[in-house]
Amino acid sequence: MRQKTQRISYLAVMIALGVILTRVASFRVTIGGVEGIRLGIGALPLILSGIVWGPAAGFFVGALSDIIGYMITPLGAYMPHFTITSGLTGALPALLLKFTGQADRPGAGMLAAAILFGQTITSMIMVPYFLQQLFSIPWRPFFPARLISLAIHVPAYTFLIRSIVERTQLFMKVPKREE
């Protein structure tokens, strides 16, 4: 019972961090009344949750962070497409690590590859596709900015996640994932 409560508490903190880092502590570029590009480290708690507690936890943290964040700072109409994308941001790196058998202790290279995989699918493919389909925002003019963002975020997330997991005894005491 204590371990389950502890896990729920950790995930709640990750959701709160996801909302704060995404909605408050990030820079938004608005295009035609719709958020076109967001610069910040809002995906860090989502990815960290997936890597530490498994893909389901990453998806849960990502989806709830998006829903709660929208309730706090709505920008346009609610679009569930972006909630799914946010959930996948937390789940995809953990899924890749799980399928490669390196979910328990991934090396820096494998962790970076998993984060690159997840960010490429969500930030480089899904978000531009949804922006184009839903709001007719062309993806080509923003592709270079998204590519630069990806080149910065992947090493930053890799470094921060490895540092947090290796240096924080708190995460070492977390019970095994239930996947």
C-alpha positions as CSV (number, residue, x, y, z in Angstrom):
1,M,0.0,0.0,0.0
2,R,2.8,2.4,0.9
3,Q,4.6,1.8,-2.4
4,K,1.5,2.4,-4.4
5,T,0.9,5.7,-2.5
6,Q,4.5,6.7,-3.0
7,R,4.3,6.0,-6.7
8,I,1.1,8.0,-7.1
9,S,2.7,10.9,-5.2
10,Y,5.8,10.9,-7.5
11,L,3.6,10.9,-10.5
12,A,1.5,13.7,-9.2
13,V,4.7,15.8,-8.7
14,M,5.7,14.9,-12.3
15,I,2.3,16.1,-13.5
16,A,2.7,19.4,-11.6
17,L,6.2,19.9,-13.0
18,G,5.0,19.1,-16.5
19,V,2.3,21.7,-16.2
20,I,4.6,24.3,-14.8
21,L,7.5,23.8,-17.1
22,T,5.2,23.6,-20.2
23,R,2.6,26.2,-19.5
24,V,4.5,28.7,-17.3
25,A,8.2,28.3,-17.8
26,S,8.4,28.1,-21.5
27,F,8.4,30.5,-24.4
28,R,5.5,30.2,-26.9
29,V,5.5,31.3,-30.5
30,T,1.9,31.9,-31.6
31,I,0.9,31.7,-35.2
32,G,-2.6,32.7,-36.2
33,G,-4.0,32.4,-32.6
34,V,-2.6,28.9,-32.3
35,E,0.6,27.9,-30.5
36,G,3.1,27.0,-33.3
37,I,6.3,26.3,-31.4
38,R,7.0,26.0,-27.7
39,L,10.5,26.4,-26.4
40,G,11.3,24.9,-23.0
41,I,11.9,21.7,-21.0
42,G,8.3,20.8,-20.4
43,A,8.7,17.3,-21.8
44,L,11.4,16.4,-19.2
45,P,9.0,15.2,-16.4
46,L,7.0,13.3,-19.0
47,I,10.0,11.5,-20.4
48,L,11.5,11.0,-16.9
49,S,8.2,9.4,-15.7
50,G,8.2,7.0,-18.6
51,I,11.8,6.0,-18.1
52,V,11.6,5.6,-14.3
53,W,8.1,4.1,-13.9
54,G,7.3,2.7,-17.3
55,P,5.5,3.6,-20.5
56,A,2.0,3.6,-19.0
57,A,3.2,6.1,-16.3
58,G,4.8,8.3,-19.0
59,F,1.6,8.3,-21.0
60,F,-0.5,9.1,-17.9
61,V,1.8,11.9,-16.8
62,G,1.9,13.4,-20.3
63,A,-1.8,13.2,-21.0
64,L,-2.8,14.6,-17.6
65,S,-0.2,17.4,-17.8
66,D,-1.7,18.5,-21.1
67,I,-5.3,18.4,-19.8
68,I,-4.6,20.2,-16.6
69,G,-2.4,22.7,-18.4
70,Y,-5.1,23.4,-20.9
71,M,-7.6,24.0,-18.0
72,I,-5.1,26.5,-16.4
73,T,-4.0,28.3,-19.6
74,P,-6.2,27.6,-22.6
75,L,-5.0,28.8,-25.9
76,G,-7.7,28.2,-28.5
77,A,-10.1,25.2,-28.4
78,Y,-9.2,22.0,-26.7
79,M,-7.8,19.4,-29.1
80,P,-7.4,15.8,-27.9
81,H,-4.8,15.3,-30.7
82,F,-2.3,17.2,-28.6
83,T,-3.2,15.3,-25.4
84,I,-2.4,12.0,-27.2
85,T,0.9,13.6,-28.5
86,S,1.8,14.7,-25.0
87,G,1.1,11.2,-23.6
88,L,3.2,9.6,-26.3
89,T,6.0,12.0,-25.5
90,G,6.3,10.3,-22.1
91,A,5.6,6.8,-23.3
92,L,7.6,6.3,-26.5
93,P,11.2,6.6,-25.1
94,A,10.2,4.1,-22.4
95,L,8.6,1.8,-24.9
96,L,11.8,1.7,-27.0
97,L,13.9,1.0,-24.0
98,K,11.6,-1.7,-22.9
99,F,11.6,-3.4,-26.4
100,T,15.4,-3.3,-26.5
101,G,15.7,-4.8,-23.1
102,Q,17.5,-1.8,-21.6
103,A,14.7,-0.3,-19.5
104,D,16.3,-0.9,-16.2
105,R,19.7,0.7,-16.7
106,P,20.1,2.3,-20.2
107,G,23.4,3.7,-21.2
108,A,23.7,7.4,-22.3
109,G,23.7,6.4,-26.0
110,M,20.6,4.2,-25.7
111,L,18.8,6.8,-23.6
112,A,19.6,9.5,-26.1
113,A,18.4,7.3,-28.9
114,A,15.2,6.6,-27.1
115,I,14.6,10.3,-26.4
116,L,15.4,11.1,-30.1
117,F,13.0,8.5,-31.2
118,G,10.2,9.8,-29.1
119,Q,10.8,13.5,-29.8
120,T,11.1,12.8,-33.6
121,I,7.8,11.2,-33.7
122,T,6.0,13.6,-31.4
123,S,7.7,17.0,-32.0
124,M,8.8,16.6,-35.6
125,I,6.0,14.6,-37.1
126,M,2.8,14.6,-35.0
127,V,2.6,18.2,-33.8
128,P,3.3,19.7,-37.3
129,Y,0.9,17.3,-38.9
130,F,-1.9,18.2,-36.5
131,L,-1.2,21.9,-36.8
132,Q,-1.4,21.6,-40.6
133,Q,-4.5,19.4,-40.6
134,L,-6.4,21.3,-37.9
135,F,-5.4,24.9,-38.4
136,S,-3.8,25.0,-41.9
137,I,-0.4,26.0,-40.5
138,P,2.3,24.9,-43.0
139,W,5.0,22.7,-41.4
140,R,7.8,23.6,-43.8
141,P,8.6,27.1,-42.5
142,F,8.9,25.8,-38.9
143,F,10.9,22.6,-39.7
144,P,14.3,24.2,-39.3
145,A,13.3,25.7,-35.9
146,R,12.0,22.3,-34.8
147,L,15.1,20.6,-36.0
148,I,17.3,23.0,-33.9
149,S,15.0,22.5,-30.9
150,L,15.4,18.8,-31.3
151,A,19.2,19.1,-31.5
152,I,19.2,21.0,-28.2
153,H,16.5,19.1,-26.3
154,V,17.8,15.5,-26.9
155,P,21.2,16.1,-25.3
156,A,19.7,18.3,-22.6
157,Y,17.1,15.7,-21.7
158,T,19.6,12.9,-21.8
159,F,22.0,14.7,-19.5
160,L,19.3,15.8,-17.0
161,I,17.5,12.5,-16.8
162,R,20.8,10.6,-16.3
163,S,21.9,13.1,-13.7
164,I,18.6,12.9,-11.8
165,V,18.4,9.1,-11.9
166,E,22.0,8.5,-11.0
167,R,22.3,11.2,-8.3
168,T,19.0,10.9,-6.6
169,Q,18.6,8.0,-4.1
170,L,14.9,8.8,-4.2
171,F,14.4,7.1,-7.5
172,M,16.6,4.2,-6.6
173,K,14.1,3.2,-3.9
174,V,11.2,3.2,-6.2
175,P,9.7,-0.3,-6.5
176,K,9.9,-2.3,-9.8
177,R,7.6,-1.2,-12.5
178,E,4.3,-2.9,-13.1
179,E,4.3,-3.2,-16.9
